[in-house]
Amino acid sequence: REDYQLLEERESKLQAKKKFEKVNLNRVLKTLVQVHGIQMLVTGVYNADPHPGNILVLPDGKLGLLDYGMVGRISESDRKTIARTILALENKDKRTTANIYRENGYKATNSKGDLVDDNVLHRFASFHFDKIDLSPLSLESGETVNILEVLRSTREVVTPTWVEEGRRLAGLLQGVAAQAARPISLA
């Protein structure tokens, strides 16, 4: 009788494993990003801590979100600014992205002074709201620079709250995707 129960348990676990292996992680990650995008941009109230321990992929492929103990709230005007930034990133509109950052008070400096190059500000916004891109960066002057050197030598002087909140959430979502070995673009 015990042997029969053990066999049933093993069979049940094998079936669950086979079912889980068929889960489409790309779809799950897309759903995760969409849920958090709706929370942040539409409702203004969002789960501010979606780390891997708070996310479940159920055997049937559904997404399970846990622990809303850390909830962020964001104003309507900041939500609109984030949405405009994401659209500019999606459209690869460097000038608009940089203007949004400048107009809303983002300021960073390095040894050469304030960072005002549209391409640099666009890349920073991409890090904050879209994806990590470590490829060389072409400045408006035509000079190509190592983005890691730019990052190492840069100090953020003023970072608006909407950037802080957005990049924290984006970073956590990118981290979840990286742990699933599926890097994603959020924009």
C-alpha positions in Angstrom: 0.0 0.0 0.0 2.8 2.4 0.9 4.6 1.5 -2.4 1.4 2.3 -4.3 1.1 5.8 -2.6 4.8 6.5 -3.3 4.3 5.6 -7.0 1.2 7.9 -7.2 3.1 10.8 -5.6 6.0 10.3 -8.0 3.7 10.2 -11.0 1.9 13.3 -9.8 5.2 15.2 -9.4 6.4 14.1 -12.8 3.1 15.2 -14.4 3.4 18.6 -12.6 7.0 18.9 -13.8 6.1 18.1 -17.4 3.3 20.7 -17.2 5.6 23.3 -15.8 8.2 22.6 -18.5 5.6 23.7 -21.0 5.2 27.1 -19.4 5.9 30.0 -21.7 8.2 32.2 -19.6 8.3 34.9 -22.2 4.5 35.2 -21.9 4.7 35.2 -18.1 7.3 38.0 -18.1 5.3 40.0 -20.6 2.3 39.7 -18.2 4.4 40.7 -15.3 5.6 43.8 -17.0 2.0 44.6 -18.2 0.5 44.2 -14.7 3.1 46.5 -13.1 2.8 49.0 -16.0 -0.9 49.2 -15.5 -0.5 49.5 -11.7 2.0 52.3 -12.0 0.7 54.2 -15.0 -3.0 53.7 -14.8 -3.9 53.4 -11.1 -0.9 55.1 -9.6 -0.7 52.4 -6.9 1.8 49.6 -7.5 3.7 46.7 -6.0 7.0 48.4 -5.3 8.9 45.1 -4.5 8.4 42.6 -7.3 11.6 40.6 -6.6 11.8 36.9 -7.5 10.7 35.8 -4.0 7.4 37.7 -4.5 6.6 36.2 -7.9 5.3 32.7 -8.6 4.9 30.9 -11.9 2.1 28.4 -11.2 2.2 24.9 -12.8 -0.6 26.0 -15.2 1.5 29.0 -16.4 -0.4 31.6 -14.5 1.4 34.4 -12.7 1.1 34.6 -8.9 2.1 37.9 -7.2 2.8 37.9 -3.4 3.5 40.3 -0.7 2.1 43.8 -1.4 3.7 45.0 1.8 5.7 47.6 -0.1 3.3 49.7 -2.2 4.3 52.8 -4.2 2.0 55.7 -5.0 2.7 58.1 -7.9 0.9 61.3 -8.9 -1.1 61.6 -12.1 1.4 64.2 -13.4 4.3 61.9 -12.7 2.5 59.0 -14.3 2.0 61.1 -17.5 5.7 62.0 -17.5 6.8 58.4 -17.1 4.4 57.4 -19.9 5.8 60.1 -22.2 9.3 58.9 -21.4 8.5 55.3 -22.2 6.9 56.3 -25.5 9.9 58.4 -26.4 12.2 55.5 -25.6 10.0 53.1 -27.6 10.2 55.5 -30.6 14.0 55.9 -30.1 13.3 59.7 -29.9 16.5 60.8 -28.2 15.7 64.6 -28.3 12.2 64.1 -26.7 13.6 61.8 -24.1 16.3 64.2 -23.2 13.9 67.2 -23.1 11.6 65.3 -20.8 14.4 64.7 -18.4 15.7 68.3 -18.6 12.2 69.8 -18.3 11.4 67.7 -15.2 14.6 68.6 -13.3 16.9 65.6 -13.9 20.5 66.8 -13.6 23.8 64.9 -13.7 27.4 66.1 -13.9 30.8 64.8 -14.6 34.3 66.3 -14.6 33.4 68.2 -17.8 30.3 69.8 -16.3 26.6 69.1 -16.7 25.5 66.2 -18.9 23.4 67.8 -21.5 24.1 65.6 -24.5 20.7 64.2 -25.8 22.3 60.8 -26.4 23.6 60.5 -22.9 20.3 61.5 -21.3 18.5 59.1 -23.6 20.8 56.2 -22.6 20.3 57.1 -18.9 16.5 57.1 -19.4 16.8 53.8 -21.1 18.7 52.3 -18.1 16.0 53.8 -15.9 12.9 52.7 -17.8 13.7 50.2 -20.5 16.8 48.0 -20.6 20.5 47.9 -19.9 22.5 48.8 -22.9 26.3 48.8 -22.4 27.2 49.3 -26.1 29.4 52.3 -27.0 27.6 55.6 -27.1 27.9 58.1 -29.9 27.7 61.7 -28.6 26.1 64.5 -30.5 29.7 65.7 -31.3 30.4 62.5 -33.1 32.7 61.2 -30.5 32.1 57.6 -29.4 32.5 56.9 -25.7 32.5 53.8 -23.4 29.2 54.0 -21.5 30.7 52.3 -18.5 33.3 55.2 -18.3 30.4 57.7 -18.5 28.5 55.9 -15.8 31.6 55.7 -13.5 32.4 59.4 -13.9 28.8 60.7 -13.6 27.2 62.0 -10.4 23.4 62.5 -10.3 22.8 65.9 -8.8 19.0 66.0 -9.0 16.8 62.9 -9.6 13.1 63.6 -9.7 10.9 61.2 -7.6 9.3 59.8 -10.7 12.7 58.7 -12.0 13.6 57.1 -8.6 10.4 55.2 -8.4 10.3 54.1 -12.0 13.9 53.0 -12.2 13.5 51.0 -8.9 10.5 49.1 -10.3 12.2 48.7 -13.8 15.4 47.4 -12.2 13.5 44.8 -10.2 11.5 43.7 -13.3 14.7 43.5 -15.3 16.3 41.5 -12.5 13.5 39.0 -12.5 13.8 38.6 -16.3 17.5 38.2 -16.0 17.1 35.4 -13.4 14.8 33.7 -15.9 17.6 34.0 -18.5 15.2 36.2 -20.6 16.4 39.8 -20.8 13.6 42.1 -21.7 12.9 45.6 -22.9 10.3 47.4 -20.8 9.4 50.2 -23.3 
